[in-house]
Structure formats: C-alpha cells, structure tokens
C-alpha cells in the first residue's frame, strides 16, 4: 500500500503555466480556491498536461540500434476539475505524479487555485526489499518464520518409534520363555513350572511401562491446562484485536516511532500487502500516517508481541478502492512489533 512520507502544496496563478517535476512519487488529493477570488461568479478550470509514455519506460525500438532519431513522447492534456466560487470551491482527486516526470498545470479563468497532496512511497510488496525469494508462493506467510529473535532448543521427547522398539525387544524374551517351558515338559514328561523370577521380571516391565505412559499423559494434560486461549477484544470504531503472542518489551504508546512486520489479507484469505523481511515498516503511532485501524489496533502492544487486527471498512480505506483492495473491504492484519524508537 502507498505510504505518505511528506506534505506537498502548490499555488496555480491564472495566465501562468506551472511546470512540476516531482522529487518523489506525488499524490494530489485536493484542489481548492484560495481565500480571495478575483471573479466571484466565474468558473476556473484546471488543465493538466503530461507525457503519454513515462521516460522510465524502455522502448522496444532501442534494441534495433541508435541510428534512428529519437522521437519525443506525445503530450496529453486533460481537465483535472472546474471550480466556481460559492458553488463548487474544492474537489477531491486521486492522481499520482511519478518521480522525475514533467507535468504542466494551466488555469482557464481568473481565480488562483491551490493544489494539495503528499509525497508517497508506493513500492509494491513483491519488489525489493519485500520480494520473496522462495519458489513456493502458493501458501500464506507465518510471522513465526520471519524473525530470528528467538531460537527454540531441541527437546528430548519419547517418540512412538522408541515405544515400538521396546515392544519388539520384549517380544522375543516372552517367546523364549514359552519355548523353554515346552522343552521342560517334553524332557521330563511332567509339567515343570517356570522360574518365578522370570514372572516377576515380566510383571515389573509391564508395570514400569504403564507407569511411564501415565506420566506422559499427565504431562500432556498439564501442558493443555496451562495454555490460555487468547480472547478477541473490540476497540473504538469496531477494530478487533487478538493477541496471539504477548511481548515482553516496552509498550507502544501514542507518539512513539515503531518498527513493524505485517501481513495484510482480505476476508477471503488473499494477501494484498506484507512486510516480512528486509527493512521493517516504520511509522509514528497516533499521527495519522497509517489507516485509523492501525493507530487504534497497534497501541498497547509490547515489543516482541504478535497481534491479529480485524479492521472494518470505516477504519480502513472506506468506500474507495486502494490498489488490490476493493471498496468497503474488511481488512485482516497479522502484525508483530519489532522495535520502539
């Protein structure tokens, strides 16, 4: 998703063409009349000229050689909006001017116009530093796979295989005892009782095995009892949070600059954005640099903690589509707080 990284504004004066070459990708969001108008009843139209083919797009003809003369890309002109004092004094827009491209704005009318917007970072999630080098991208992400903060030491556990080995070893001894008993009967002609020590040993092995199994079952029961199922909470604006892992570090508060990992999904499970490697996503909490659902839902997390955010449309992008996000979408984020600056 595009992230606002700086405020931008520009005044347009009637009769003067204003050429703009953005230093970074620039999104214009509002066009408005100024405090004073020269024509209280007349209409002022904003004309917008741009190159049909951006300069950074390579032409297929470049492979044929450099002998041919270069042809400048054709310029296109369109109308951004028309404003009339006392009737329509501002217009919301959503156009993005690409970095280092040339754009020309002209006014038809007598009133000055003000443009307002933001410099934005709209690097796609599948480009560096967010690209996934793995071959298999059909499965979802797991936040537990993206951090090297905690390494799990191996645990010595009894496996089913070890139990099977014990049974296999015990079986021949019982068979040998049976064969020995049959031999004693055959040789003397009378039944010869098996030595009592063998019976005692077999009973002891059986008892020890059963005792070990009971201990394992009790351990498993204790582990299940200690597991506390997380509870989902609903915050202001309908944002729902579910702490899947409570952190042990400092707590995020309004005004903190925080570093996050995240995976953004729609309700059908499709991923529309993520930050799982490389430089973590950074923003100032409570400053309006992200959607309202994040400002509300991330507050209170501790460093190292993981949380699931369910953001309703009014706390996300509302009725407007944003890239792969359809209008009126409920968004689900799996987030992890990495650091607080």
C-alpha positions as CSV (number, residue, x, y, z in Angstrom):
1,X,0.0,0.0,0.0
2,X,1.2,3.6,-0.6
3,X,2.6,5.3,2.4
4,X,2.5,9.1,2.8
5,X,6.1,10.4,3.5
6,X,5.7,14.2,3.2
7,X,3.2,17.0,2.7
8,X,3.1,19.0,-0.6
9,X,1.2,22.0,-1.9
10,X,1.4,24.4,-5.0
11,X,-0.4,27.6,-5.9
12,X,-1.5,28.0,-9.6
13,X,-1.8,31.5,-11.0
14,X,-4.1,32.5,-13.9
15,X,-2.2,33.2,-17.1
16,X,0.9,31.3,-16.0
17,X,1.8,27.7,-16.8
18,X,3.2,25.9,-13.8
19,X,5.7,23.1,-14.7
20,X,6.1,20.5,-11.9
21,X,8.8,17.8,-11.8
22,X,8.3,15.8,-8.5
23,X,11.3,14.8,-6.5
24,X,9.4,11.6,-5.5
25,X,6.1,10.0,-6.4
26,X,3.5,12.6,-5.6
27,X,-0.3,12.1,-5.0
28,X,-2.6,15.1,-5.4
29,X,-5.7,14.7,-3.2
30,X,-7.3,18.2,-3.1
31,X,-7.8,21.1,-5.5
32,X,-9.4,24.3,-4.0
33,X,-10.0,28.0,-4.5
34,X,-8.0,30.5,-2.4
35,X,-9.2,32.8,0.4
36,X,-9.7,35.6,-2.1
37,X,-11.3,35.3,-5.5
38,X,-10.9,37.7,-8.5
39,X,-14.1,36.5,-10.2
40,X,-16.9,35.8,-7.7
41,X,-19.2,34.2,-10.3
42,X,-16.9,32.9,-13.0
43,X,-15.6,29.3,-13.4
44,X,-11.9,28.4,-13.2
45,X,-10.8,25.2,-15.0
46,X,-7.5,23.3,-14.2
47,X,-5.8,21.9,-17.3
48,X,-3.3,19.1,-16.8
49,X,-0.7,18.1,-19.4
50,X,1.6,15.0,-19.1
51,X,3.7,12.7,-21.3
52,X,1.7,9.7,-22.7
53,X,4.7,7.4,-22.2
54,X,6.8,7.9,-19.0
55,X,10.5,8.5,-19.6
56,X,11.5,5.4,-17.5
57,X,9.6,3.0,-19.8
58,X,12.0,1.5,-22.3
59,X,11.0,1.4,-26.0
60,X,11.2,-1.9,-27.9
61,X,12.9,0.0,-30.7
62,X,16.0,0.6,-28.6
63,X,17.2,-3.0,-29.4
64,X,17.3,-2.2,-33.1
65,X,20.1,0.4,-32.8
66,X,20.7,4.0,-32.1
67,X,20.9,5.2,-35.7
68,X,17.3,6.4,-35.8
69,X,16.3,9.8,-34.5
70,X,14.7,9.8,-31.1
71,X,11.1,11.0,-31.1
72,X,9.8,12.8,-28.1
73,X,6.8,11.1,-26.4
74,X,3.5,12.7,-27.2
75,X,1.9,15.0,-24.6
76,X,-1.7,14.5,-23.5
77,X,-3.9,17.2,-21.9
78,X,-6.9,16.7,-19.7
79,X,-9.1,18.6,-17.4
80,X,-8.5,18.0,-13.7
81,X,-11.5,19.9,-12.4
82,X,-13.6,23.1,-12.7
83,X,-14.3,25.3,-9.6
84,X,-16.8,28.1,-9.2
85,X,-16.9,30.5,-6.1
86,X,-20.0,30.0,-4.0
87,X,-20.9,26.7,-5.7
88,X,-18.0,24.3,-6.0
89,X,-15.0,25.6,-4.2
90,X,-12.9,22.5,-3.9
91,X,-12.6,19.0,-5.5
92,X,-11.1,15.7,-4.1
93,X,-8.7,14.0,-6.5
94,X,-6.6,10.9,-6.5
95,X,-3.9,11.2,-9.1
96,X,-0.2,10.2,-8.7
97,X,2.6,12.1,-10.5
98,X,5.7,9.9,-11.0
99,X,9.1,10.9,-9.8
100,X,11.3,13.0,-12.2
101,X,8.5,13.2,-14.8
102,X,7.4,16.6,-16.1
103,X,3.8,17.8,-15.7
104,X,2.2,21.1,-16.7
105,X,-0.8,22.8,-15.0
106,X,-2.6,25.8,-16.5
107,X,-5.7,27.7,-15.5
108,X,-8.6,28.9,-17.7
109,X,-10.3,31.6,-15.6
110,X,-9.4,34.4,-13.2
111,X,-9.2,32.8,-9.8
112,X,-6.0,31.3,-8.3
113,X,-6.1,27.6,-7.4
114,X,-4.3,25.6,-4.7
115,X,-3.2,22.0,-5.1
116,X,-2.5,19.9,-2.0
117,X,-1.2,16.3,-1.6
118,X,1.5,14.0,-0.3
119,X,4.8,12.6,-1.4
120,X,4.2,8.8,-1.3
121,X,6.2,5.5,-1.2
122,X,4.3,3.1,-3.4
123,X,6.9,0.3,-3.7
124,X,4.9,-2.9,-4.4
125,X,5.2,-5.6,-1.7
126,X,6.6,-8.1,-4.2
127,X,9.6,-5.8,-5.1
128,X,12.8,-5.5,-3.1
129,X,13.1,-5.2,-0.1
130,X,9.8,-7.1,0.2
131,X,10.3,-9.8,-2.5
132,X,10.0,-13.4,-1.5
133,X,13.0,-15.4,-2.9
134,X,11.3,-18.8,-2.3
135,X,9.9,-20.8,-5.2
136,X,6.6,-21.7,-3.5
137,X,4.4,-18.7,-3.1
138,X,1.1,-20.5,-3.0
139,X,1.0,-20.7,0.8
140,X,0.4,-17.9,3.2
141,X,3.1,-16.4,5.5
142,X,3.7,-17.2,9.1
143,X,5.1,-14.4,11.3
144,X,7.0,-17.0,13.4
145,X,9.1,-17.7,10.3
146,X,10.3,-14.1,9.7
147,X,12.1,-13.4,13.0
148,X,15.4,-14.7,14.3
149,X,14.9,-13.2,17.7
150,X,14.1,-16.5,19.5
151,X,15.6,-19.8,18.7
152,X,13.9,-23.0,20.0
153,X,16.2,-25.5,21.5
154,X,15.5,-29.2,20.8
155,X,13.6,-31.1,23.4
156,X,14.2,-34.8,24.3
157,X,10.8,-36.4,23.8
158,X,9.8,-40.0,23.8
159,X,8.6,-40.9,20.3
160,X,6.3,-43.7,19.1
161,X,9.2,-45.2,17.4
162,X,11.1,-45.7,20.7
163,X,8.0,-47.4,22.2
164,X,7.8,-49.8,19.2
165,X,11.4,-50.7,19.7
166,X,10.8,-51.6,23.3
167,X,7.9,-53.9,22.4
168,X,9.9,-55.5,19.7
169,X,12.7,-56.2,22.1
170,X,10.4,-57.6,24.8
171,X,8.5,-59.9,22.4
172,X,11.4,-62.4,21.8
173,X,12.1,-62.8,25.5
174,X,8.5,-63.9,26.1
175,X,8.7,-66.3,23.2
176,X,11.9,-67.8,24.5
177,X,10.3,-68.3,27.9
178,X,7.4,-70.2,26.3
179,X,9.8,-72.4,24.3
180,X,11.8,-73.1,27.4
181,X,8.6,-74.2,29.3
182,X,7.6,-76.6,26.4
183,X,11.2,-78.1,26.5
184,X,10.9,-78.8,30.2
185,X,7.6,-80.6,29.7
186,X,9.0,-82.7,26.9
187,X,12.1,-83.8,28.6
188,X,10.7,-84.9,32.0
189,X,7.2,-85.9,30.8
190,X,5.8,-83.7,33.5
191,X,5.0,-80.1,33.6
192,X,7.8,-78.0,35.0
193,X,6.9,-74.6,36.4
194,X,8.7,-71.6,35.0
195,X,11.1,-69.9,37.4
196,X,9.3,-67.3,39.5
197,X,12.0,-64.7,38.9
198,X,11.0,-64.6,35.2
199,X,7.4,-64.0,36.0
200,X,8.4,-61.2,38.4
201,X,10.6,-59.6,35.8
202,X,7.8,-59.6,33.2
203,X,5.3,-58.1,35.6
204,X,7.8,-55.4,36.6
205,X,8.5,-54.5,33.0
206,X,4.8,-54.2,32.3
207,X,4.2,-52.1,35.4
208,X,7.1,-49.8,34.6
209,X,5.9,-49.3,31.1
210,X,2.3,-48.5,32.3
211,X,3.7,-46.1,34.8
212,X,5.8,-44.3,32.2
213,X,2.7,-43.9,29.9
214,X,0.7,-42.5,32.8
215,X,3.4,-39.9,33.5
216,X,3.4,-38.8,29.8
217,X,-0.3,-38.5,29.8
218,X,-0.2,-36.3,33.0
219,X,2.5,-34.1,31.4
220,X,0.3,-33.6,28.3
221,X,-2.7,-32.8,30.4
222,X,-0.7,-30.2,32.4
223,X,0.5,-28.5,29.2
224,X,-3.0,-28.3,27.9
225,X,-4.3,-26.8,31.2
226,X,-1.5,-24.2,31.2
227,X,-2.4,-23.0,27.7
228,X,-4.6,-19.9,27.9
229,X,-6.8,-19.3,24.9
230,X,-6.5,-15.7,23.7
231,X,-9.6,-13.5,23.8
232,X,-10.6,-11.2,21.0
233,X,-11.4,-7.6,22.1
234,X,-13.3,-4.9,20.2
235,X,-12.0,-1.3,20.3
236,X,-13.3,2.1,19.4
237,X,-14.5,2.2,15.8
238,X,-15.2,-1.6,15.6
239,X,-11.5,-2.6,15.4
240,X,-11.0,-6.1,16.8
241,X,-7.6,-7.3,18.3
242,X,-6.4,-10.7,19.2
243,X,-3.1,-11.1,20.9
244,X,-1.6,-14.4,19.6
245,X,1.7,-13.7,21.5
246,X,2.2,-11.2,24.3
247,X,5.5,-9.4,24.0
248,X,7.9,-8.8,26.9
249,X,9.5,-5.5,25.8
250,X,8.3,-1.8,26.1
251,X,4.7,-0.9,25.3
252,X,3.8,1.1,22.2
253,X,2.2,4.5,23.1
254,X,0.9,7.4,21.1
255,X,3.7,9.4,19.6
256,X,6.2,6.5,19.6
257,X,8.0,5.7,16.3
258,X,7.6,2.0,15.9
259,X,9.0,-0.7,13.6
260,X,6.6,-3.4,12.4
261,X,6.3,-6.6,10.4
262,X,2.9,-7.3,8.9
263,X,0.8,-9.4,6.5
264,X,-2.4,-7.8,5.1
265,X,-5.2,-10.1,3.9
266,X,-8.7,-9.7,2.7
267,X,-11.5,-11.8,4.3
268,X,-11.2,-14.4,1.5
269,X,-7.6,-15.0,2.7
270,X,-5.8,-13.4,-0.3
271,X,-2.7,-11.3,0.6
272,X,-2.7,-7.7,-0.7
273,X,0.4,-6.4,1.1
274,X,3.2,-7.6,3.5
275,X,6.5,-6.8,5.2
276,X,8.1,-10.0,6.3
277,X,11.8,-9.3,5.6
278,X,14.3,-6.6,4.9
279,X,13.7,-3.1,6.5
280,X,10.7,-3.2,8.9
281,X,7.7,-0.8,8.2
282,X,8.2,2.3,10.3
283,X,5.6,4.9,11.3
284,X,4.7,7.3,14.2
285,X,1.8,5.9,16.2
286,X,-1.3,8.1,16.5
287,X,0.0,10.7,14.0
288,X,-2.4,9.7,11.1
289,X,0.4,8.3,9.0
290,X,-1.4,5.0,8.6
291,X,-5.1,3.9,8.5
292,X,-7.1,4.5,11.7
293,X,-7.4,0.8,12.3
294,X,-3.6,0.6,12.8
295,X,-3.4,3.6,15.1
296,X,-6.1,2.1,17.3
297,X,-5.2,-1.6,17.0
298,X,-1.4,-1.4,17.4
299,X,-1.5,0.8,20.6
300,X,-0.7,-1.1,23.7
301,X,1.4,-3.8,22.0
302,X,4.7,-4.8,23.6
303,X,8.0,-5.3,21.7
304,X,8.1,-9.0,20.6
305,X,4.3,-9.3,20.7
306,X,2.1,-10.6,17.8
307,X,-1.4,-9.5,17.2
308,X,-4.3,-10.0,14.7
309,X,-6.2,-6.9,13.7
310,X,-9.6,-7.0,12.1
311,X,-10.3,-3.6,10.6
312,X,-13.8,-2.6,9.4
313,X,-14.1,-0.5,6.2
314,X,-14.7,2.8,8.0
315,X,-11.4,2.3,9.9
316,X,-9.5,1.2,6.7
317,X,-10.0,2.6,3.2
318,X,-13.8,3.1,3.3
319,X,-15.7,3.3,0.1
320,X,-12.6,4.0,-2.1
321,X,-10.6,1.2,-3.7
322,X,-6.9,1.2,-2.9
323,X,-4.7,-0.9,-5.3
324,X,-5.8,-4.6,-4.9
325,X,-8.2,-3.6,-2.1
326,X,-11.9,-3.4,-3.2
327,X,-14.2,-0.7,-1.8
328,X,-15.9,-1.4,1.6
329,X,-13.4,-4.1,2.5
330,X,-12.8,-5.5,5.9
331,X,-9.0,-6.0,6.3
332,X,-7.2,-8.6,8.4
333,X,-3.6,-7.9,9.5
334,X,-1.1,-10.2,11.3
335,X,1.4,-7.8,12.9
336,X,4.5,-8.1,15.0
337,X,6.1,-5.2,17.0
338,X,9.8,-5.4,16.4
339,X,11.2,-2.2,18.0
340,X,10.2,1.2,19.5
341,X,12.5,4.1,18.8
